[in-house]
Amino acid sequence: MHISSQFRHMASEEKHMGQGSLPGRSVLPFVLALVPIAFWLAFHSNYGYFRDELYYIACSNHLALGYVDQPPLSIALLAVVRFFAGDSLLSIRFLPALACAGTVLTAGAMARQFGGSHFAQGLAAFSVIAAHSQLGNVRSFSMNPFDVLFWSLALYVVLGILKGEPEKRWLLFGLIVGAGLLNKYSMGFLCIGLTCGLALSPARRHLLRLPFWGGVLIASLIFLPHVIWELQNGLPTLEFMRNATQNKNVPLSAWEFILGQFRDLNYVNAPLWVLGLYGFFFGRAWKAYRAFGWMYLIVLAIMIGSHAKVYYLNPIYPLLLAGGAVYLEALFQGRSWTFVKVAYPAALAALMLFALPLTVPVLDVTSLIEFERRTGLLPHAEERTSVGVLPQFYADEFGWEEFAHQVGDIYNTLSQEDRSKCVIFVRNYGEAGAIDFFGNAYGLPKAICPHNSYWYWGPGEKTGDVAIILGWSRDLNENLADLRRRWASVELVGTTHCEYCMPYESGRMLFLCRTMNTSFQKLWPDERVLI
């Protein structure tokens, strides 16, 4: 059967479905949604707390309407989890696993909306699990798994509207987008891309309807408190984003960014999401969905132009994978395609399982390093820092408790009087988060740190007359010259060492400083580092 005739057949099916009939809901997505939960249960504690998790925990102790590097929703969710279930790795990584499971279900539901059979719904759900960057969201607590879920839910609502469901569902879309913006700013890319996509497609009529603008109003009102926080605090997030783009993120060419999409989504997934994109533009029965095709290209262009990290585009793919699963099914409509139904998911699963050690921590660290050596899948940097034997997303789970223990040993050599005056000053939020989280076991005071939201939390009340300082340089003389400008006595008391952590966290010098000629309170306004 010719492809065009296949889609004419699909068009008649869609007309029928638009009158209220949909393919039966498959049980497969519900079964597959248990996979992220299973990985969370089995492997949540194989390594340790991720750098950002320690920072998020610290943020959840300072609840606010915003933070330098994120809106407040994910932090509020973490605070709720910690209140009811504690802050073990099992507890704090539950919601990311649940969000990933929700995305799997939503992908299956989108395939059903597109008119897919039980097989297409199951394939859409499985393609999300098989995508390395999607399943990898269960590794640690962050905004990212919730971001993917919010995008998926919002696009599921839009899909229904474009199929002919009541336009008042734009209000629900606005509710989801508002919550998504409170979780991560990248939801704004969806809004820009979708608005432009609607304008460039036959669905542009929605831009002139009150329900659409009602959704815009709802999203804006939900996001407004955070905007007010930004204005009250001098728009720190804009400075943070600018500095991160210019000085931290590795600048990728357009080609490198696009190749990264194929790599991170699982190369075998490529036919699905490419078919989905093709169908949005050229599927005759899918003319109503042209907006999705334009949306993808516009968001892709924005992210390439802004030097975004490869994974920032992740949230858009459940929609494309769902559409691709249904399009693939349409290509074989009227033919026997049992072999494809078996061979394609098998190939998808094979590559997923092959790369699983770099997706979820299923191996102990020595076995992982050996796996990297044997396969040649060596770590690469996404930020302008060197990597060690582990990729950054694993390396940043090592060394934190040992660091707090080392600082604790130094702190506990001090007299009671000196401990009552002592300040612990570190350079980034990972180090500060480690002191704050693990330091209780050693009686440590909370760290002070000029990095991101820690700067906003201030230097505390102690002047710094006695201070344990993590030097900024790896050169002893440079550190001594820097610190002796402020303290009469500067003594090297330790050097950090961690075998598997990020290289820049090992070999750092710790100093005990006494008799400060100023105070941290006076210095603090000039110490701010937002990146």
N, C-alpha and C positions, 0 to 999 in steps of 0.2 A: 504493500500500500504506500502511495506517495505521501511524503510528510505533510504536504498542504491538505490532502484529503483526510489525513489522520486528525489534523487540527480542526477541520470543518466538523468532523464527527465529535471532537471534544467540545466544540462550540455548542452543538445541540445538547450535549450532556450538561454543559454548564447552564444552559437556559432552563433545562429541567430542574437542576439543582437550585437555581435561583428562585424557583417556586416553592422551595422548602425542603427538598430532598437532598441529602448528602450521603456519600458513601458511609458505610458503617464504621464506627470508631474501632480501630484496631487495638488489641490488647498489647501488642508488641512494644509500643512506646512506654507503656506503664512498666513492663518487665525490664526494658532497657534502662529506664530511669533509676533502677536499683543499682546499676553498675557504679556510678559515681559514689553512691552511698557505701557500697562495698569497698571501694578503693580507700575512701576516707577511714572506714573502720579498720581496715587491714594495715594501712601504711602511714597513718597520720603522724606517728611519732618516730619514724625511722631515723630522722636526723634531729634537728632542733628548731627553735623559734627563728623565724625569718626576721631579718633586720627591720623591715617595715611593720611586722607584727608587733615588735617591741615598741615601736613608735606609736602605732595605733592604740596599743594598750595605754601608753602614757597619755595620748589624746583623750581616751575615754575617761581618764581621771581629771580632765579639764574640759568638761562638756561645754560647748559653745555653739553658736550658729554658723561657725565657719572656722577654717584652719588655713594656713598659708597654702598648702598643697592639696587641699581637698575640701569639698563641701561636707556638711555634718552628718548625713544620713548613715553611712556605713559605721561611723564612730558611735552613733547613738545605738545602732543595732548591736555592736560589740559590747557596749555598756550594759545593755539588757541581758545579753548572754552571760557576761561575767557576773552580773548580779544574781542570776538564777542558777548558773551551772559552774561558776568559777572560771579560772583562766588557764586551765590545762590545754594542751594541744588538741585533745579530743573535743573539748568544749568549743574553743574558738574557731575550729575548722569545720564545725558542723554546718553552719549557715552557708559557707561557700559550696559544700557538697550538695546541700539542699537546693541552692540556686542553680547549680549545674544540672541537677535532676529536673528542675523546672524548665530549663531550656530544652532538654531532651524531649519532654512532653510537649512543649510549645512547637518544636520543629515538626513533630508528628501531627499535631493539630493543624499546622499550616499546610502540610501536605494534604490533609483531608479537605481543607478549604479549597485547595487548588483542584480537587476532584480525584485525588489519588486513592488507589485501592489499599487494602490492608498491607500489601507488600510495600507500596510506595511510602506509606506512613511509617512502617518499620524501618525502611531504608533511610528515610530522612532522620529519624531518631538516632539510628546507629551511626550515620555519617557525622553527627555532632560528637558522639563519644569517640569516634575514630580520629577526629581532628585533634592533633597533638595539643595545639594551643587551647582548645576548648576543655579537654579533659584535664589539662594541666592546671586549670583554675581551682581544682580541689586541693592543690598543694599547700596553700596558705591562705590566711585571711587577708582580703584586700577588697578594693572597690570593684575589681574587674569581673568576678563572677556575677555580681549583682548588675553591673553595667550590661553584660550580655543578655541577662534575663529581661531587664527593662526594655532594651531595644527589641528583643524578640516579642515580648507582650505587646508593645506599641505597634509593631509592624503587623502582628496578628490582627489587631483591631482594625488597622487601615485596610488590610486585605479583605476583611469582611465588608467594610464600607464600599470598597471598589467593586465587590461582588454584588452589591445592591442592598446591603443591610441598612437599617435606618441611620440617617445622617446624625442623629443625636449621639451616636457612638463616638463622634469627635470629642464629646465631653469626657468620655472615658479615656480616650487617647490623651487628652490634656492632663488628666489626673496622673496617668502613667508617666508622661513626659516630665511633669513637675517633680514627681518623686525621683525619676531618673536623673534629672538635673541636680537634685539635692544629693545624689550619690556620686556622680562624676560629670564633669563639664562636657565630656565627649558626646553626651546626649544632644548637645547643641549641634553637632555635625549632622545627626539624623534630621533635626528640624530644618537645617539649611538645605540639606540634600533633598529631603522629601518635598519641601516647598518649591524648590526649583524643578524637581521632577514632575510635580503636579502641573506647574505652569507650562512645561514643555510637552505635556501629554493631553489626551482627550479628557482626562479627569480634572482639567483646570477649573471646571465649573465649581468645584468644591471651595476654591479660594474666594468665591463670591458669596458663599452661603454663611448665614449666621452661626450654625453649629460649629463650623471650622473655627471661626473667630472666638466662639465661646470656649472651645478647647484651648486656644491660645491664651485667653484670659485666665482660665483655671491654672494652666501651667505657670503663667507669669506670677499669679498670686501665691502659689505654693513656693516658688523660687525667690520671691521678693525678700523674705527675712534674711536670706543669705546675701543678697545684693546689698541690703542695708548694712550688714556686718562688714562687707568688703569696703563700702564707702566710709564707714566709721573708722576703719583701720588702714586707710590709705591705699586701697586696692593692692594688697600684697601679692595676690595670686597672679596678677599681670606681670609683676616684676619677677616672680618665681618662674613663670612660663617662659618669659624672655631669656632669663639667665640659663634655664635648662636647655632651651633650644640652641643658644649660642655657645654654651660652654660645657654642657654635659652630654647630651645625646649625640651619638655618632651620626654625622650627616650622610644620608643614603641617597644614591642616585635614584631616579624613577625606576630604572631597571632592577636595581637591588631591592627596592621596596616591593615591586611586583613579584620578583622571584621569591621573596620572603613569604608572600601570601601562599604560593604553591607549597613551599616547604612546611610552613607552620600548620597548614590545614590538612596535611597528609597528601602526598602527590597523587594517590589513587582517588582522592576526593575531587581532584580537578575536573574530571568530566562532569560531575554533578553540578558544581557551582557555576562552571562555564556554561553548561546547558541551561541552567536556570537563568543566567544573564541573557543568553541568546533567546530563550523563550520570551522573556519580558519585552525584548525589542522586536522579535520577528514572528512569534507565535500568533497566528491569526485569531485563535480563540482567546488569546491573552492580551488583546489590545487594551483592555481596561487596566492592565498592570504595567503599561509602558513607564509609568512614573517610577517604578522600582528600578528599572534599568538605568534611567537617567540619574536617579538617586545614587546608585552605586558609583557611577562614573564621576559624579560631582564630588562625593565624599572622598573617593580615591584621589582625585586631583588636589583637593584641599589638603589631604594628609601628606601627599608627596611634596606639595609646595611649602608646607609648614615643617618639613623634616621630622615628621612623627615617627615613633617607633613602629616596627612592623605589626606588633600585636594590637595596636590601637584600632585597626580595622576589623578585628575579630567579631564584634557584635553584629555586623551586617550579614554574616555568612549563614546562620541558621535559616534565614529567609531564602537565600539563593540555593542552599542545599535542598530545602524542601521543594522549591520549584523545580530544581533539577531532577529530583527523584521522580516527580510526576511526569516531567517531560521525557525522561528516559523510558518510563513505562509507556508513554504515548508512541514513542518511536517504534516500539515492538508490538503495538496493539494489532491484533489479528494474526500474529505469528506465534510460533512456539519459541519461547525464550527461557525455557527452564535452565539451560546452561548458564545464561547471563545472570539469572536470579541467584544461582549458586556461586558462580565463579567471581562475580563482581564483589559481593560482600565478603567472600573469602579472601580476595586480594586486599580489600580494605582492612580487614582484620589482621592479615599477615603483616602489613607494614605498620599498623598500629602496635602490634605486639613486639615487633622488632625494635621500634623506637621507644617502647614503654619505659625503660630505665631513665630516659631523658625527659619523660613526661610526668611520671609519678615515681617517688622514691621506693621502688620495689626491691632494689639491691642495697646491700651494705656498701659503705663508701669505697672500700678497697676493690670490691667486685665491680663497682661502677667505673672506677678509674681504669681497670683492666678492660672493661667493655668498650670504653672510649678508645683505648689504645688499639684494640683488635679491629674495631670497625672504622677507625679514622674519623669518628664523629667528635672532633675535639672542640673545646669551648671557644666561642667567639664573643666578642664584646659588643653590647648594645649601647654602652656608655664609654666615655673617653677615659677609661681606666684599663689597666692591664688585668687579664684574668689568669688564674692559676690552673691547677689540675682539674678544677670543677667549674661548670658554668656558673655564672653569677647567681642564678636563682637557687642553686644549691649551696654555693660557697657562703652566701650570706646567712646560712643557717648554722654556721660553725664559729666557735671562738668566743661567743658572748658570755657564757657563764664563766669560762676561764678568765676572761678579762675582768669581770666583776670580782672574782675570787682574788686575782692579783692585786687589784686596787684595795680590796678588803684587808689583805695581809699588810699592806703599807699603812692603811688607816689605823689598824689595830696595834701598830708599834708606837703610836702617839700616846702622850699622856692624856688623862681625862680632860684636862683643861684645853689642850690643843685640839682634841676631838670635838669639843663643844664649839670651837671656832672654825673648824676645817671646812673648806669649800672644795668640791670636786668639779673641775672644769675640763670638759671634753669638747671634741671638734665637730661631731656630727650626731644626728638624731639616733643612729644605731647604737653608738657608744653610750649616749645618754640614756636611751631606753634600756640598755643592758644593765647599767648602774641602778636605774630606778626599779627594774623588775627583779633582778637577781640580788641586788645589794642588801635587801632586807635580811638575808641570811647572815650577813657580815656586819650588820649594824650601820650600814652606810647612809649618809644623808642623801637626799635627792641631788642628782647632777644638775649643774647649770651648763648651758650650751647655747651658742649664738645661732644655731642652724634652724631655719624655718620656724615652726610654731614654738619651739623651745625659746627662741628669742622673745616672743611675745609673753611668755610666762615669766620672764624677768630673772634677775640675778639673786633673788631672795634678800634676806636681811643681813647675812654675814658679809663683812667687808672684804674678806680674802686675805686677811693677815696671815693665816695659815691655809695653804692650798695644795692639793694634789692636782697637778696639771699634766695633761697629755700634750706633748710637744707637737708643733705643726710640721716640723721638718724631720727628715731622717739623718740630718747632719748635726752632731752634738754641738759644735761651735755655733751654728746658726740658732739652735734652740737656746743655748746659754745666753747669746747676745740678745735675743728677743726677751727672755724672761728677766734678765738682770736690769732691764730698763724699769721694771716695776717692783722687783723684790730684792731686798738686801742679801738674802741667802737663797741660793738655788742649788739643790742637790739632786743628781741623777739617782733614782732609787729603783728603777726597774725598766725592762724592755719587754714589750708584748711578743708573744710567740703563739702562732696557731698554724697548724700544718695545712688545713683544708680551707681556711677562710680566704676572703679576697686579699690579694697580696698587700694592698695598701694598709690593711689592718694589722699586719704582722711586722715586727721590728720597729714598733713605735715606742718612743721614749717617755717614761713617766718621771716626773720631777716633784720633789717636795720643796715648796717655796715658803719662805717666812718673811715677815716684816714688809708689808706692801706700802709703797709711797703714795698710793692713791686708794681707790676702792672700786670694786666691780660696779657699784651703783653709778659712779661717775663715768666709768668707761663704757657702760652698756649701750648707750645710744649709737656709738660708732662701731659696735661689734657685729652688727646684723649681717647674716649670711642667708640669703634666700636663693636656693638652687635645688 
